[in-house]
């Protein structure tokens, strides 16, 4: 199951590594956030070069897509489906919570008086719980056809509450809010 969902947990694992190691490991080693970001950029560049060189399509896969081309046929029918709108709303909300909040989380936590290294570790917590959430929530939501809409509503409400708790909650509840809020993102 975990290997089948690698597309879901691999970015979260990268977020965990970067968020938890930046303040605690890399900044003390490099002495500058600019140097740290330059190293991160170099790593991303090298991965992209590796992917371009070695990530080629098989001849079989390339021939399957050669005749398809870009087509706009059927977009109206797809957009007319209510389930598609649920996916769009949940996906957009997850994007806002995952990227808009999580990337600023070390700064937000630092503004609450938490040390830089602890802020990095705490900012990684939603990504860690998100790995498990991406596996378990998909299984739960697919149990029955009526569960998807209810699951989406509950997830949106819980995430909204957890985001509010990041600002207002005491530190003991803050950790719970980070863990629960990241579970679905």
Residue pairs with C-beta under 8 A, 6 or more apart in sequence:
1 135
2 9
2 135
5 134
5 135
5 138
8 131
8 134
8 135
8 138
9 130
9 131
9 134
9 135
12 127
12 128
12 130
12 131
12 134
13 127
13 131
15 102
15 124
15 127
16 124
16 127
16 128
17 124
18 40
19 102
19 105
19 106
19 120
19 121
19 123
19 124
19 127
20 120
20 121
20 123
20 124
21 120
22 36
22 106
22 120
23 106
23 116
23 117
23 119
23 120
24 117
24 120
24 121
26 36
26 39
27 33
27 36
27 116
30 36
30 39
57 65
78 84
79 85
83 148
86 148
86 149
86 152
89 152
89 156
90 152
90 155
90 156
93 156
93 159
94 184
94 185
97 159
97 163
97 181
97 185
98 130
98 185
101 108
101 163
101 166
102 123
102 126
102 127
102 182
102 185
105 119
105 122
105 123
105 126
105 166
105 178
106 116
106 119
106 120
106 123
107 119
108 166
108 167
109 118
109 119
109 122
109 123
109 174
110 116
110 119
112 171
112 174
114 122
114 171
122 174
122 175
122 178
123 178
125 175
125 178
125 179
125 182
126 178
126 179
126 181
126 182
126 183
126 185
127 182
128 182
129 178
129 179
129 180
129 182
129 183
130 182
130 183
130 184
130 185
132 183
133 182
133 183
133 184
133 185
137 151
137 155
137 183
137 184
140 147
140 151
141 147
141 148
141 151
141 152
142 148
155 184
158 180
158 181
158 184
159 181
159 184
159 185
161 177
162 177
162 178
162 180
162 181
163 177
163 181
165 173
165 174
165 176
165 177
165 181
166 174
166 177
166 178
166 181
169 177
